[in-house]
Each structure stands twice: as structure tokens, then as C-alpha cells.
């Protein structure tokens, strides 16, 4: 990535994050800034080579100074650290591979559900019991938006159901290198049990069949990730190396 491309990508991300924080659609922001929706979309993707005058108009429409959208832009010769999002049902290997990948790339490792629990000041079980799934989804998007706005890079282990929230999944795919850690139903099951968690089979004789159905239902969504790594066939070290090479 050239310095120009890196700066444009950074500015585009800052514009998107600020727009999301204000709850504006692309159409609404484009109207405020006197731009076409198409041009604004190009700017947010990092494809728009915007003039200083128009850049100032966008900043004004977002309620910030132009310098705020440039803050933290990559310096010449330094690519921005990657953000990698690992997708998959529990037992795919997200925690194991994610932690090792983060060390290899020199970025931090984030368990998204743990970050959501910290933001709520509750366990996930308490969060769902007290506030329900809708609240969880909103907080999930809010926490993820903050993580994606940081310039330090990260490896993020996402919750298995994130892909079912269209807006949040779109946000993730636009701003991170997404990787589906695919595994067989049997490997998903055995890995969870090996971790000492026997809840999957407790009082539910159809639990394994339900896991298979869940994987079939989500596979089309997971398959849209930029990269797929089969953790049933690929050793951990090779999986880490493959993802690192891709970014």
C-alpha cells in the first residue's frame, strides 16, 4: 500500500466511524456536505481523492475540524497494522489461533464477547437475562466500532452469531480481514468438551444434531469471509502462518 493509499484509507475509516457515531446514513451526510452519495461512498472506501475544500465540507458536516480526520494517519513507509476478525462457531479454534496470531503480528488479541461483557459491567448471561438480545446486539456493534477505529491493529475473536446481524457483519467485512475458521461438527463438539464444558450435551439428546444444523445454516454467511482456514485439517502453526501471510 502506498502512502497515498494508506492516508486515504485512514481518512475514509475516520469518516465512517464518525458518521456511525452520529447515526447518519451516507445519504444524510452527503446532503450535509454537498457531495454525491457515490462520491462519499468512494471516500469511505478509501478510493476518493478529495480536494481540500470538499474535505473541509465533510469535516464540517461531521462537526469536527479537518485535522481530526487526519489524526493518526500512517507515516510514509509504514503500513497500518492489520485488523483480523476470526469467525466461526465455538470450538473453531478462534481463541487458540487468535492469541498466537496476535503475537506473531505484534498486535493485541481481543475476545469480542469479553469486551462486550466489560462494557456492560455484566456477564453475558446476566446481560441477556436483564436486557435481551437486542441490547446485546447494539452493544456488540458499539464495542466493535470502537475497536475498528483504533490504529494499533488487532486480532478479534468474534462471537459465533455475529454474522447473523447484517449491519454489524457488514461493518466488520468492510474494515477487517475476515477469516472463517471452519471445522467439522465433530471437532467443534470435541474441542468444547475437552475444555471441560459438558453443557452441550446436558439434558439435550439432540444437541449434536442441533450443532450440525447450526453449522449448515451459518455456512453461507461464514463463506463470505475473505479467507477460509480448515482447522480440522490444518495444524495450528500452519493456520497462523496462512492467515499472517494473507495480510
Phi and psi in degrees as GROMACS dihedral restraints (atoms count N, CA, C in turn):
[ dihedral_restraints ]
;  ai    aj    ak    al  type     phi  dphi    fc
    3     4     5     6     1   -74.2    20    10
    4     5     6     7     1   166.2    20    10
    6     7     8     9     1   -60.0    20    10
    7     8     9    10     1   -41.7    20    10
    9    10    11    12     1   -59.7    20    10
   10    11    12    13     1   -47.1    20    10
   12    13    14    15     1   -63.1    20    10
   13    14    15    16     1   -40.3    20    10
   15    16    17    18     1   -63.5    20    10
   16    17    18    19     1   -41.4    20    10
   18    19    20    21     1   -67.3    20    10
   19    20    21    22     1   -44.6    20    10
   21    22    23    24     1   -63.0    20    10
   22    23    24    25     1   -39.8    20    10
   24    25    26    27     1   -64.1    20    10
   25    26    27    28     1   -41.7    20    10
   27    28    29    30     1   -63.3    20    10
   28    29    30    31     1   -47.1    20    10
   30    31    32    33     1   -62.0    20    10
   31    32    33    34     1   -42.8    20    10
   33    34    35    36     1   -59.2    20    10
   34    35    36    37     1   -41.8    20    10
   36    37    38    39     1   -66.4    20    10
   37    38    39    40     1   -41.2    20    10
   39    40    41    42     1   -63.6    20    10
   40    41    42    43     1   -38.0    20    10
   42    43    44    45     1   -64.5    20    10
   43    44    45    46     1   -45.4    20    10
   45    46    47    48     1   -61.0    20    10
   46    47    48    49     1   -46.3    20    10
   48    49    50    51     1   -62.4    20    10
   49    50    51    52     1   -44.3    20    10
   51    52    53    54     1   -65.3    20    10
   52    53    54    55     1   -41.1    20    10
   54    55    56    57     1   -63.1    20    10
   55    56    57    58     1   -43.6    20    10
   57    58    59    60     1   -60.8    20    10
   58    59    60    61     1   -41.6    20    10
   60    61    62    63     1   -63.1    20    10
   61    62    63    64     1   -32.2    20    10
   63    64    65    66     1   -86.2    20    10
   64    65    66    67     1    -7.3    20    10
   66    67    68    69     1    72.2    20    10
   67    68    69    70     1    29.0    20    10
   69    70    71    72     1   -97.1    20    10
   70    71    72    73     1   142.8    20    10
   72    73    74    75     1   -80.8    20    10
   73    74    75    76     1   164.9    20    10
   75    76    77    78     1   -58.6    20    10
   76    77    78    79     1   -40.4    20    10
   78    79    80    81     1   -62.3    20    10
   79    80    81    82     1   -42.4    20    10
   81    82    83    84     1   -66.4    20    10
   82    83    84    85     1   -43.2    20    10
   84    85    86    87     1   -67.7    20    10
   85    86    87    88     1   -39.8    20    10
   87    88    89    90     1   -59.7    20    10
   88    89    90    91     1   -41.0    20    10
   90    91    92    93     1   -64.3    20    10
   91    92    93    94     1   -42.2    20    10
   93    94    95    96     1   -62.4    20    10
   94    95    96    97     1   -39.2    20    10
   96    97    98    99     1   -90.0    20    10
   97    98    99   100     1    -6.0    20    10
   99   100   101   102     1    73.0    20    10
  100   101   102   103     1    31.5    20    10
  102   103   104   105     1  -114.3    20    10
  103   104   105   106     1   163.2    20    10
  105   106   107   108     1   -78.8    20    10
  106   107   108   109     1   152.8    20    10
  108   109   110   111     1   -61.7    20    10
  109   110   111   112     1   -38.2    20    10
  111   112   113   114     1   -61.5    20    10
  112   113   114   115     1   -43.2    20    10
  114   115   116   117     1   -67.4    20    10
  115   116   117   118     1   -40.4    20    10
  117   118   119   120     1   -63.1    20    10
  118   119   120   121     1   -40.5    20    10
  120   121   122   123     1   -61.4    20    10
  121   122   123   124     1   -40.2    20    10
  123   124   125   126     1   -64.3    20    10
  124   125   126   127     1   -41.0    20    10
  126   127   128   129     1   -61.7    20    10
  127   128   129   130     1   -44.2    20    10
  129   130   131   132     1   -68.5    20    10
  130   131   132   133     1   -26.2    20    10
  132   133   134   135     1   -81.6    20    10
  133   134   135   136     1    -8.9    20    10
  135   136   137   138     1    86.5    20    10
  136   137   138   139     1    15.0    20    10
  138   139   140   141     1  -101.2    20    10
  139   140   141   142     1   -11.0    20    10
  141   142   143   144     1   -94.0    20    10
  142   143   144   145     1   118.5    20    10
  144   145   146   147     1   -89.3    20    10
  145   146   147   148     1    90.3    20    10
  147   148   149   150     1   -88.4    20    10
  148   149   150   151     1   146.1    20    10
  150   151   152   153     1   -75.7    20    10
  151   152   153   154     1   162.6    20    10
  153   154   155   156     1   -62.2    20    10
  154   155   156   157     1   -37.9    20    10
  156   157   158   159     1   -64.9    20    10
  157   158   159   160     1   -47.0    20    10
  159   160   161   162     1   -67.1    20    10
  160   161   162   163     1   -35.7    20    10
  162   163   164   165     1   -60.6    20    10
  163   164   165   166     1   -42.3    20    10
  165   166   167   168     1   -64.5    20    10
  166   167   168   169     1   -36.4    20    10
  168   169   170   171     1   -64.3    20    10
  169   170   171   172     1   -41.9    20    10
  171   172   173   174     1   -63.9    20    10
  172   173   174   175     1   -46.7    20    10
  174   175   176   177     1   -59.0    20    10
  175   176   177   178     1   -43.8    20    10
  177   178   179   180     1   -62.1    20    10
  178   179   180   181     1   -40.3    20    10
  180   181   182   183     1   -66.2    20    10
  181   182   183   184     1   -25.5    20    10
  183   184   185   186     1   -91.1    20    10
  184   185   186   187     1    -4.3    20    10
  186   187   188   189     1    76.2    20    10
  187   188   189   190     1    26.8    20    10
  189   190   191   192     1  -133.7    20    10
  190   191   192   193     1   166.1    20    10
  192   193   194   195     1   -79.0    20    10
  193   194   195   196     1   151.3    20    10
  195   196   197   198     1   -53.0    20    10
  196   197   198   199     1   -35.9    20    10
  198   199   200   201     1   -61.2    20    10
  199   200   201   202     1   -28.3    20    10
  201   202   203   204     1   -67.5    20    10
  202   203   204   205     1   -30.4    20    10
  204   205   206   207     1   -80.5    20    10
  205   206   207   208     1   -18.0    20    10
  207   208   209   210     1   -95.3    20    10
  208   209   210   211     1   -15.9    20    10
  210   211   212   213     1   -56.6    20    10
  211   212   213   214     1   130.2    20    10
  213   214   215   216     1    83.5    20    10
  214   215   216   217     1     7.4    20    10
  216   217   218   219     1   -61.3    20    10
  217   218   219   220     1   143.6    20    10
  219   220   221   222     1   -60.0    20    10
  220   221   222   223     1   140.3    20    10
  222   223   224   225     1   -79.4    20    10
  223   224   225   226     1   163.8    20    10
  225   226   227   228     1   -57.1    20    10
  226   227   228   229     1   134.3    20    10
  228   229   230   231     1    82.5    20    10
  229   230   231   232     1     2.6    20    10
  231   232   233   234     1  -124.8    20    10
  232   233   234   235     1   112.5    20    10
  234   235   236   237     1   -75.9    20    10
  235   236   237   238     1   146.5    20    10
  237   238   239   240     1   -68.4    20    10
  238   239   240   241     1   136.7    20    10
  240   241   242   243     1   -57.3    20    10
  241   242   243   244     1   145.3    20    10
  243   244   245   246     1   -76.3    20    10
  244   245   246   247     1   155.1    20    10
  246   247   248   249     1  -113.6    20    10
  247   248   249   250     1   121.2    20    10
  249   250   251   252     1  -118.0    20    10
  250   251   252   253     1   129.0    20    10
  252   253   254   255     1  -113.3    20    10
  253   254   255   256     1   122.3    20    10
  255   256   257   258     1   -95.2    20    10
  256   257   258   259     1   128.3    20    10
  258   259   260   261     1  -112.4    20    10
  259   260   261   262     1   153.7    20    10
  261   262   263   264     1   145.4    20    10
  262   263   264   265     1   159.8    20    10
  264   265   266   267     1   -72.2    20    10
  265   266   267   268     1   157.6    20    10
  267   268   269   270     1   -52.8    20    10
  268   269   270   271     1   133.9    20    10
  270   271   272   273     1    97.6    20    10
  271   272   273   274     1     2.8    20    10
  273   274   275   276     1   -76.1    20    10
  274   275   276   277     1   -22.6    20    10
  276   277   278   279     1   109.2    20    10
  277   278   279   280     1    15.2    20    10
  279   280   281   282     1   -62.0    20    10
  280   281   282   283     1   -42.9    20    10
  282   283   284   285     1   -70.2    20    10
  283   284   285   286     1   -46.3    20    10
  285   286   287   288     1   -65.5    20    10
  286   287   288   289     1   -51.8    20    10
  288   289   290   291     1   -69.0    20    10
  289   290   291   292     1   -40.3    20    10
  291   292   293   294     1   -61.2    20    10
  292   293   294   295     1   -44.4    20    10
  294   295   296   297     1   -63.3    20    10
  295   296   297   298     1   -42.8    20    10
  297   298   299   300     1   -70.4    20    10
  298   299   300   301     1   -37.3    20    10
  300   301   302   303     1   -64.8    20    10
  301   302   303   304     1   -40.5    20    10
  303   304   305   306     1   -61.7    20    10
  304   305   306   307     1   -41.3    20    10
  306   307   308   309     1   -63.5    20    10
  307   308   309   310     1   -43.1    20    10
  309   310   311   312     1   -62.9    20    10
  310   311   312   313     1   -38.7    20    10
  312   313   314   315     1   -89.6    20    10
  313   314   315   316     1    -9.6    20    10
  315   316   317   318     1    73.0    20    10
  316   317   318   319     1    32.0    20    10
  318   319   320   321     1  -123.8    20    10
  319   320   321   322     1   172.9    20    10
  321   322   323   324     1   -87.0    20    10
  322   323   324   325     1   155.5    20    10
  324   325   326   327     1  -105.8    20    10
  325   326   327   328     1   130.9    20    10
  327   328   329   330     1  -127.0    20    10
  328   329   330   331     1   124.6    20    10
  330   331   332   333     1   -87.6    20    10
  331   332   333   334     1   110.5    20    10
  333   334   335   336     1   -59.6    20    10
  334   335   336   337     1   -42.4    20    10
  336   337   338   339     1   -62.9    20    10
  337   338   339   340     1   -35.8    20    10
  339   340   341   342     1   -66.9    20    10
  340   341   342   343     1   -38.9    20    10
  342   343   344   345     1   -66.0    20    10
  343   344   345   346     1   -36.8    20    10
  345   346   347   348     1   -65.4    20    10
  346   347   348   349     1   -43.3    20    10
  348   349   350   351     1   -61.6    20    10
  349   350   351   352     1   -40.9    20    10
  351   352   353   354     1   -64.4    20    10
  352   353   354   355     1   -41.4    20    10
  354   355   356   357     1   -64.5    20    10
  355   356   357   358     1   -34.7    20    10
  357   358   359   360     1   -83.0    20    10
  358   359   360   361     1   -20.5    20    10
  360   361   362   363     1    70.3    20    10
  361   362   363   364     1    25.1    20    10
  363   364   365   366     1  -140.7    20    10
  364   365   366   367     1   159.6    20    10
  366   367   368   369     1   -72.9    20    10
  367   368   369   370     1   162.6    20    10
  369   370   371   372     1   -61.4    20    10
  370   371   372   373     1   -38.5    20    10
  372   373   374   375     1   -61.7    20    10
  373   374   375   376     1   -43.0    20    10
  375   376   377   378     1   -66.6    20    10
  376   377   378   379     1   -39.5    20    10
  378   379   380   381     1   -59.9    20    10
  379   380   381   382     1   -47.6    20    10
  381   382   383   384     1   -67.4    20    10
  382   383   384   385     1   -39.0    20    10
  384   385   386   387     1   -66.9    20    10
  385   386   387   388     1   -41.3    20    10
  387   388   389   390     1   -85.0    20    10
  388   389   390   391     1   -35.3    20    10
  390   391   392   393     1  -120.8    20    10
  391   392   393   394     1   -20.7    20    10
  393   394   395   396     1    88.2    20    10
  394   395   396   397     1   173.8    20    10
  396   397   398   399     1   -68.0    20    10
  397   398   399   400     1   -35.8    20    10
  399   400   401   402     1   -59.8    20    10
  400   401   402   403     1   -43.1    20    10
  402   403   404   405     1   -64.4    20    10
  403   404   405   406     1   -42.3    20    10
  405   406   407   408     1   -59.0    20    10
  406   407   408   409     1   -45.2    20    10
  408   409   410   411     1   -62.3    20    10
  409   410   411   412     1   -40.9    20    10
  411   412   413   414     1   -64.3    20    10
  412   413   414   415     1   -42.8    20    10
  414   415   416   417     1   -68.9    20    10
  415   416   417   418     1   -37.5    20    10
  417   418   419   420     1   -56.9    20    10
  418   419   420   421     1   -46.6    20    10
  420   421   422   423     1   -66.3    20    10
  421   422   423   424     1   -39.5    20    10
  423   424   425   426     1   -64.3    20    10
  424   425   426   427     1   -46.6    20    10
  426   427   428   429     1   -65.2    20    10
  427   428   429   430     1   -42.6    20    10
  429   430   431   432     1   -64.5    20    10
  430   431   432   433     1   -40.3    20    10
  432   433   434   435     1   -59.5    20    10
  433   434   435   436     1   -42.4    20    10
  435   436   437   438     1   -64.5    20    10
  436   437   438   439     1   -42.7    20    10
  438   439   440   441     1   -62.7    20    10
  439   440   441   442     1   -42.3    20    10
  441   442   443   444     1   -71.8    20    10
  442   443   444   445     1   -20.0    20    10
  444   445   446   447     1   -81.7    20    10
  445   446   447   448     1   -15.6    20    10
  447   448   449   450     1   -72.6    20    10
  448   449   450   451     1   150.0    20    10
  450   451   452   453     1   -99.7    20    10
  451   452   453   454     1     4.3    20    10
  453   454   455   456     1   -91.6    20    10
  454   455   456   457     1    -5.0    20    10
  456   457   458   459     1    77.6    20    10
  457   458   459   460     1   160.9    20    10
  459   460   461   462     1  -170.5    20    10
  460   461   462   463     1   159.3    20    10
  462   463   464   465     1  -112.1    20    10
  463   464   465   466     1   121.9    20    10
  465   466   467   468     1  -113.7    20    10
  466   467   468   469     1   122.2    20    10
  468   469   470   471     1   -90.7    20    10
  469   470   471   472     1   110.5    20    10
  471   472   473   474     1   -86.6    20    10
  472   473   474   475     1   162.6    20    10
  474   475   476   477     1   -70.2    20    10
  475   476   477   478     1   149.5    20    10
  477   478   479   480     1   -61.3    20    10
  478   479   480   481     1   -27.9    20    10
  480   481   482   483     1   -93.8    20    10
  481   482   483   484     1     0.1    20    10
  483   484   485   486     1   -54.5    20    10
  484   485   486   487     1   -37.2    20    10
  486   487   488   489     1   -63.4    20    10
  487   488   489   490     1   -16.5    20    10
  489   490   491   492     1   -82.7    20    10
  490   491   492   493     1   -11.3    20    10
  492   493   494   495     1   -95.8    20    10
  493   494   495   496     1   104.6    20    10
  495   496   497   498     1   -57.4    20    10
  496   497   498   499     1   -46.3    20    10
  498   499   500   501     1   -66.3    20    10
  499   500   501   502     1   -43.5    20    10
  501   502   503   504     1   -68.0    20    10
  502   503   504   505     1   -40.9    20    10
  504   505   506   507     1   -65.8    20    10
  505   506   507   508     1   -38.2    20    10
  507   508   509   510     1   -63.2    20    10
  508   509   510   511     1   -43.7    20    10
  510   511   512   513     1   -56.4    20    10
  511   512   513   514     1   -44.3    20    10
  513   514   515   516     1   -66.8    20    10
  514   515   516   517     1   -44.5    20    10
  516   517   518   519     1   -68.9    20    10
  517   518   519   520     1   -27.1    20    10
  519   520   521   522     1   -74.6    20    10
  520   521   522   523     1   -27.7    20    10
  522   523   524   525     1  -119.5    20    10
  523   524   525   526     1    -0.9    20    10
  525   526   527   528     1  -139.3    20    10
  526   527   528   529     1   159.5    20    10
  528   529   530   531     1   -83.7    20    10
  529   530   531   532     1   107.9    20    10
  531   532   533   534     1   -90.7    20    10
  532   533   534   535     1   138.8    20    10
  534   535   536   537     1  -132.8    20    10
  535   536   537   538     1   122.2    20    10
  537   538   539   540     1   -88.0    20    10
  538   539   540   541     1   117.2    20    10
  540   541   542   543     1   -89.5    20    10
  541   542   543   544     1    98.4    20    10
  543   544   545   546     1   -90.4    20    10
  544   545   546   547     1   143.7    20    10
  546   547   548   549     1  -150.4    20    10
  547   548   549   550     1   163.1    20    10
  549   550   551   552     1   -72.6    20    10
  550   551   552   553     1   154.9    20    10
  552   553   554   555     1   -55.0    20    10
  553   554   555   556     1   -39.9    20    10
  555   556   557   558     1   -62.8    20    10
  556   557   558   559     1   -40.2    20    10
  558   559   560   561     1   -69.4    20    10
  559   560   561   562     1   -40.1    20    10
  561   562   563   564     1   -55.0    20    10
  562   563   564   565     1   -49.2    20    10
  564   565   566   567     1   -62.6    20    10
  565   566   567   568     1   -50.7    20    10
  567   568   569   570     1   -66.6    20    10
  568   569   570   571     1   -35.2    20    10
  570   571   572   573     1   -66.3    20    10
  571   572   573   574     1   -40.4    20    10
  573   574   575   576     1   -64.8    20    10
  574   575   576   577     1   -42.8    20    10
  576   577   578   579     1   -65.6    20    10
  577   578   579   580     1   -39.4    20    10
  579   580   581   582     1   -63.7    20    10
  580   581   582   583     1   -25.5    20    10
  582   583   584   585     1   -77.2    20    10
  583   584   585   586     1    -0.4    20    10
  585   586   587   588     1    92.4    20    10
  586   587   588   589     1     8.5    20    10
  588   589   590   591     1  -102.7    20    10
  589   590   591   592     1   108.8    20    10
  591   592   593   594     1  -103.2    20    10
  592   593   594   595     1    14.5    20    10
  594   595   596   597     1   -62.5    20    10
  595   596   597   598     1   -32.9    20    10
  597   598   599   600     1   -55.3    20    10
  598   599   600   601     1   -31.0    20    10
  600   601   602   603     1  -102.9    20    10
  601   602   603   604     1    -6.0    20    10
  603   604   605   606     1   -67.6    20    10
  604   605   606   607     1   121.7    20    10
  606   607   608   609     1    55.9    20    10
  607   608   609   610     1    25.4    20    10
  609   610   611   612     1  -145.4    20    10
  610   611   612   613     1    90.4    20    10
  612   613   614   615     1   -66.0    20    10
  613   614   615   616     1   -15.6    20    10
  615   616   617   618     1   -98.1    20    10
  616   617   618   619     1    12.7    20    10
  618   619   620   621     1   -58.8    20    10
  619   620   621   622     1   -43.2    20    10
  621   622   623   624     1   -67.5    20    10
  622   623   624   625     1   -41.0    20    10
  624   625   626   627     1   -62.6    20    10
  625   626   627   628     1   -36.9    20    10
  627   628   629   630     1   -67.9    20    10
  628   629   630   631     1   -36.6    20    10
  630   631   632   633     1   -62.6    20    10
  631   632   633   634     1   -44.5    20    10
  633   634   635   636     1   -60.5    20    10
  634   635   636   637     1   -42.3    20    10
  636   637   638   639     1   -65.4    20    10
  637   638   639   640     1   -39.1    20    10
  639   640   641   642     1   -63.1    20    10
  640   641   642   643     1   -44.7    20    10
  642   643   644   645     1   -63.4    20    10
  643   644   645   646     1   -40.9    20    10
  645   646   647   648     1   -63.3    20    10
  646   647   648   649     1   -40.5    20    10
  648   649   650   651     1   -68.2    20    10
  649   650   651   652     1   -37.5    20    10
  651   652   653   654     1   -90.3    20    10
  652   653   654   655     1   -14.0    20    10
  654   655   656   657     1   -53.1    20    10
  655   656   657   658     1   -43.9    20    10
  657   658   659   660     1   -60.6    20    10
  658   659   660   661     1   -31.8    20    10
  660   661   662   663     1   -74.9    20    10
  661   662   663   664     1   -47.8    20    10
  663   664   665   666     1   -60.3    20    10
  664   665   666   667     1   -33.5    20    10
  666   667   668   669     1   -66.6    20    10
  667   668   669   670     1   -17.1    20    10
  669   670   671   672     1   -79.0    20    10
  670   671   672   673     1    -4.3    20    10
  672   673   674   675     1   -60.2    20    10
  673   674   675   676     1   155.4    20    10
  675   676   677   678     1   -67.1    20    10
  676   677   678   679     1   -26.5    20    10
  678   679   680   681     1  -143.5    20    10
  679   680   681   682     1   144.7    20    10
  681   682   683   684     1  -123.4    20    10
  682   683   684   685     1   132.7    20    10
  684   685   686   687     1  -125.9    20    10
  685   686   687   688     1   122.8    20    10
  687   688   689   690     1   -85.0    20    10
  688   689   690   691     1   103.2    20    10
  690   691   692   693     1   -79.6    20    10
  691   692   693   694     1    -7.1    20    10
  693   694   695   696     1   -79.0    20    10
  694   695   696   697     1   -23.3    20    10
  696   697   698   699     1  -112.0    20    10
  697   698   699   700     1   -18.3    20    10
  699   700   701   702     1  -108.1    20    10
  700   701   702   703     1   123.9    20    10
  702   703   704   705     1   -60.4    20    10
  703   704   705   706     1   156.7    20    10
  705   706   707   708     1   -56.1    20    10
  706   707   708   709     1   -48.1    20    10
  708   709   710   711     1   -61.4    20    10
  709   710   711   712     1   -39.4    20    10
  711   712   713   714     1   -70.2    20    10
  712   713   714   715     1   -35.5    20    10
  714   715   716   717     1   -64.1    20    10
  715   716   717   718     1   -44.5    20    10
  717   718   719   720     1   -60.8    20    10
  718   719   720   721     1   -45.3    20    10
  720   721   722   723     1   -63.5    20    10
  721   722   723   724     1   -39.4    20    10
  723   724   725   726     1   -65.4    20    10
  724   725   726   727     1   -41.2    20    10
  726   727   728   729     1   -70.5    20    10
  727   728   729   730     1   -43.5    20    10
  729   730   731   732     1   -59.5    20    10
  730   731   732   733     1   -40.2    20    10
  732   733   734   735     1   -65.5    20    10
  733   734   735   736     1   -33.6    20    10
  735   736   737   738     1   -71.5    20    10
  736   737   738   739     1   -23.7    20    10
